[in-house]
Amino acid sequence: MARRRAAVPQGPFHVSPVFVAQAQGAVVTDVDGNVLLDFTGGLGTLNVGHANPAVVEAIRSQAAAFTHTCFHIAPYEAYVALAEKLNAITPGGFAKKTLLVNSGAEAVENAVKIARYYTKRPAVIAFEHGFAGRTLLTMTLTSKVMPYKFGMGPFAPEVYRMPYPYAYRSGQPDEHAFLERAIAGMREFFKTHVAPEDVACVCLELVTGEGGFIVAPPRFVKALATFCRAHGIVLIIDEIQTGFARTGTLFASEQYGLEPDLITMAKSLGGGMPISAVTGRAEIVDRVHVGGLGGTYGGNPVACAAALANIAQIEALGLCARARIIGQRLHSRMLGWQTRWPVIGDVRGLGAMQAMELVTDPGTRKPNQELTATLVQRCGAHGVILISAGSYGNVLRFLVPLIITDGQLDEGLQVIEDQLAAVLR
C-alpha cells in the first residue's frame, strides 16, 4: 500500500485495502493469505467467476497464436465470430451489426456518435442517477457530481438530463399515480427542455448501476420507447452492468419486451478481459462512413476469444436461471433484515442485481451514507468484499459472481447480517 501511494495517483479509488494474489470463482486470496468472498464480481465483470477455466484456456490459446494485429490492419476471425454471436443473442428480430471497442465508456461514446450521424441531430438525453463513464462525453452524461464530475468541467454540449423514475424517492405512495406523473413529466420534458426533432438519442439504464440499482418501471419504459419511435429518436439501452445473465435473462431488455435500436455492452462480456460492444440495427450502425468508427485495440483478439468462451459458459452453466435463484435468495434475506431494522429503507433489484438503500429514518428517508460506508469497511474486515452505490452513497449493491455456491452466498450474507446487528446495537 505504501508503494501504491508513492507511485499511483490518489484519484483511482479502491474499496478494499487488500492486494490480490489469486482469485478463483467467488473467492479472492490476498498477499497475506487472507481468503475473502467477492460480492462485487470485479465491479460486475465476473458473472462466470474469477479465472473461469474455459475463459483462461481461450486466453492462453489465443495469446499463443497472436496477441494483436489491430483489426484495421489485418483482420482476424475472432472479431467476426464475436460480432456474429452478439448479433444473434441480443434482442431484436432485425438485421444487426456489431462494433467492438475497449470499455463501457467507449461503447457509450460510439453509440452516441452513431446515433448523431444517423439522425443528423445534436441533442442527447441522459437520466438523473445515471452513470456512463469518465471520458468527457460520458462524464457529461453521468449524473453524480462527486467524485465523477467535480472540478472536471466544462462538459460536452447538447446533453439534457431527464428525471429517472425513482419510486422510493418520489414522495408518491400510490404506484399508479407515480407512474402517471413520471410519464407526463417525460412528455413535458420534450416541451420545456428540448424539442424531439433535435434529439438524436435517449440513453437509458433499465437498472441503474452506480445510481443505486433503481429498476425502471416497465410502463414508463414502454411509454418512452413509443415516444422515441414516433419521433425518430434512437433508443440506446445501456446493458453494461445488466447484461450477460445478471438480471435473470441474458439482457434486461428481454424482460421489458424491448428491441433497442442500439445496445451497449461491456463488463461481463469479456469474463475479466477489457472489451465492449455496440450492437444495433444494421441500417443505423452501417450508416457511418468507412474509417468513422474504430480504434487501435478495439476487439483485441485475446479479449474476443475470452468473450466467446465467456458467453459459451453463461449458456452451458445456465447462469440466467442461476441469477434468478440468487436474486430470490438475496431479496428474501434483505426483506427479513428490513423487517428487523427499519434503517433499510428500500430493497430492490432485478434477478441477481440486488440492493438495499440505507436511511437514518424511514419516515424522512434521509440517506445514511455513514452507515453504508461503515458496513463496507466492517464486512471487508470480516472477509466479504462489498461496494456501495447511489447518488447519495447510501446503497449497498450486490454483484456476486453467478457461479457462487449456495454455501458461499449464505456465508457472506451471514457476515453482512452480523455486522448490521453489531453496528445497529
Secondary structure, DSSP 8 states (H G I E B T S, - for coil): -HHHHHHS-SSS--SS---EEEEEBTEEEETTS-EEEESSHHHHT-TT-BT-HHHHHHHHHHHHH-S---TTTS--HHHHHHHHHHHHHSS-SS-EEEEEESSHHHHHHHHHHHHHHHHT--EEEEETT----SSHHHHHH----TTTTTT--S--SSEEEE----GGGSS---HHHHHHHHHHHHHHHHHHT--GGGEEEEEE-SB-TTTT--B--HHHHHHHHHHHHHTT-EEEEE-TTTTTTTTSSSSGGGGGT---SEEEE-GGGTTTS--EEEEEEHHHHTTS-TTSS--SSTT-HHHHHHHHHHHHHHHHTTHHHHHHHHHHHHHHHHHHHHHH-TTEEEEEEETTEEEEEEBS-TTTT-B-HHHHHHHHHHHHHTTEE-EEESTTS-EEEE---TT--HHHHHHHHHHHHHHHHHHH-
